[in-house]
C-alpha cells in the first residue's frame, strides 16, 4: 500500500441532513482534505467558476466521458447530468490529498464498485421527523416536493447498508467532530503505518 496516496471519502445522505455544512466544518479543520469537483451539464449559476465549482460540459462531452470511462460515477438529477471525473480525483490522491465526494446513494454504489477501498459515510438527521422539520423550515419547497424528498430519504435509508459509518447530524459541531475522527482513524490503521514497525524502515525502532 502506498502510504503517501490520499484516501477517497464518499459522503452521502438525504437532502436536509446538513451534509454540506458538516463537510464545510471538517474542511476548515484539515489541510490534507480537498473537495472533488464534479462535471455537470447544467448551466453555470451566477458567481460559479468553471473548474472551481464544477467542470461545466455539454451533453455530448458528458456522453463522451461516460463512453471513455472517465467518470468514477454519474447520475441524472433534475434533468441535468452530474459525474465525478476520475483524472481529477487520481491527481489529487497521488499528491497525497484526501478527496471527499458528496454524492447520492446511486453514485456511491458506483464508486464502491470502482474503488472498493473508498471510505463510505452516511450522514443523517436524528429522525425523519427532524428531517421533515428542516425541509419545511427552509421554505423553498411546496408540499409535494417535501413529500417526494421524504419518500426518497426513506428509500436511501433502506439502501444504506453498504456504508462503513453513519454520522447523526443532531448537533453540527458533534457531527463535524465525528466525521473528522473517522478520517483520522482511517489514517491510523495498521496497514497505513506498518512500515513504522519494521526496524530497517522505522526511524523509531532502529536499534
C-alpha positions in Angstrom: 0.0 0.0 0.0 1.2 3.5 -0.9 1.2 5.3 2.4 1.5 8.7 0.6 -1.5 8.2 -1.5 -4.6 10.1 -0.4 -7.9 8.5 0.7 -11.2 8.6 -1.2 -14.0 9.6 1.1 -17.6 9.2 -0.1 -20.3 11.2 1.9 -24.0 10.7 1.2 -27.3 11.5 2.9 -30.8 12.7 2.3 -31.5 16.3 1.3 -31.9 18.3 4.5 -29.4 16.2 6.5 -26.9 19.1 6.6 -24.2 17.3 4.7 -22.7 20.4 3.1 -22.5 22.3 6.4 -20.8 19.4 8.2 -18.4 18.9 5.3 -17.5 22.6 5.3 -16.7 22.4 9.0 -14.4 19.5 8.5 -12.7 21.2 5.5 -11.9 24.1 7.8 -10.1 21.8 10.2 -8.0 19.8 7.7 -5.3 21.0 5.3 -5.0 17.4 3.8 -8.6 17.3 2.6 -10.0 18.6 -0.7 -13.4 18.6 -2.2 -13.9 16.8 -5.5 -15.0 19.0 -8.4 -17.9 17.3 -10.4 -18.6 17.6 -14.1 -22.2 18.7 -14.9 -24.3 19.5 -18.0 -26.3 22.2 -16.2 -25.6 25.9 -16.9 -23.4 27.8 -14.5 -25.2 29.9 -11.9 -24.2 33.5 -11.1 -20.8 33.5 -9.4 -19.9 29.9 -10.3 -16.5 29.3 -11.9 -15.6 26.5 -14.2 -13.0 24.2 -12.7 -13.8 25.5 -9.2 -17.4 24.9 -8.5 -18.0 22.4 -11.4 -16.5 21.4 -14.7 -19.3 22.7 -17.0 -19.6 20.5 -20.1 -22.0 19.9 -22.9 -24.3 16.9 -23.1 -22.1 15.5 -25.9 -18.9 15.9 -23.9 -20.6 14.2 -20.9 -21.6 11.3 -23.0 -18.1 11.0 -24.4 -16.7 11.0 -20.8 -19.0 8.1 -19.9 -18.1 6.2 -23.1 -14.4 6.7 -22.4 -14.7 5.6 -18.8 -13.5 8.9 -17.5 -16.1 9.1 -14.6 -16.0 7.3 -11.3 -19.7 7.7 -11.1 -22.5 9.6 -12.7 -26.2 10.3 -12.3 -29.0 12.4 -13.6 -30.7 14.9 -11.2 -33.4 17.4 -12.2 -32.8 16.6 -15.9 -29.1 17.5 -15.6 -26.2 15.1 -15.5 -23.5 15.1 -12.8 -20.4 12.9 -12.6 -17.0 12.6 -10.8 -14.0 12.9 -13.2 -11.6 10.1 -12.4 -8.5 12.0 -13.6 -9.1 14.9 -11.1 -9.5 12.5 -8.2 -6.5 10.5 -9.1 -4.3 13.5 -9.5 -5.2 14.8 -6.0 -4.8 11.4 -4.4 -1.3 10.9 -6.0 -0.4 14.2 -4.5 -1.3 12.9 -1.0 -4.5 14.7 -0.7 -7.6 13.0 0.7 -10.5 13.6 -1.7 -14.1 14.0 -0.5 -17.1 13.3 -2.7 -20.6 14.5 -1.7 -22.8 12.2 -3.9 -26.1 10.4 -4.0 -26.5 6.8 -2.9 -26.7 5.7 -6.5 -23.3 7.3 -7.2 -21.8 5.9 -4.0 -22.6 2.4 -5.2 -20.8 3.0 -8.4 -17.8 4.3 -6.6 -17.8 1.2 -4.4 -17.5 -1.0 -7.4 -14.7 1.0 -8.9 -12.8 1.9 -5.8 -13.5 -0.8 -3.1 -11.2 0.8 -0.6 -13.2 4.1 -0.6 -14.4 5.2 2.9 -18.2 5.5 2.7 -20.0 7.7 5.2 -23.8 8.2 5.5 -24.9 11.5 7.2 -28.5 11.6 8.6 -30.6 13.7 10.9 -31.6 12.2 14.3 -35.0 11.2 12.9 -37.2 11.5 9.8 -39.4 13.9 11.8 -36.5 16.2 12.3 -35.7 15.9 8.6 -39.3 16.9 7.7 -39.0 19.9 10.1 -35.7 21.0 8.4 -37.2 20.7 4.9 -40.2 22.8 5.9 -38.0 25.3 7.7 -36.1 26.0 4.5 -39.3 27.4 3.0 -38.1 26.7 -0.5 -40.3 23.7 -1.5 -44.0 23.1 -1.7 -45.8 20.1 0.0 -45.4 17.8 -3.0 -41.7 18.4 -3.2 -41.3 17.9 0.6 -43.2 14.6 0.5 -41.1 13.5 -2.5 -37.9 14.2 -0.6 -39.1 12.4 2.4 -40.0 9.3 0.3 -36.6 9.5 -1.3 -34.9 9.6 2.1 -36.8 6.5 3.2 -35.6 4.7 0.1 -32.0 5.9 0.8 -32.2 4.6 4.3 -33.2 1.1 3.1 -30.3 1.1 0.7 -27.6 2.4 3.1 -26.3 -0.9 4.4 -23.1 -0.8 2.3 -21.8 2.3 4.1 -18.9 2.0 6.6 -20.0 4.7 9.0 -23.1 6.6 10.0 -22.9 10.2 11.3 -26.0 11.6 13.0 -26.2 15.3 12.5 -28.2 16.4 15.6 -25.5 18.9 16.6 -23.3 20.4 13.9 -20.1 20.6 16.0 -20.5 17.0 17.2 -21.3 15.7 13.6 -18.2 17.5 12.2 -16.0 16.1 15.0 -17.3 12.6 14.3 -16.6 12.9 10.5 -13.1 14.3 11.2 -12.5 11.5 13.7 -13.4 8.9 11.1 -10.9 10.3 8.6 -8.2 10.4 11.3 -9.0 6.8 12.4 -8.7 5.5 8.9 -5.2 7.1 8.6 -4.2 5.2 11.8 -5.0 1.8 10.5 -2.2 -0.8 10.8 -1.9 -1.2 7.1 -1.3 2.6 6.8 1.5 2.6 9.4 3.1 -0.8 9.4 6.3 0.5 8.0 6.9 2.2 11.3 7.0 -1.3 12.9 9.8 -2.6 10.6 13.2 -1.9 12.2 15.1 -1.3 9.0 12.5 1.2 7.8 11.3 2.8 11.0 13.2 5.8 12.5 11.9 4.7 15.9 12.9 1.1 16.0 16.4 1.3 14.5 18.4 -0.1 17.4 
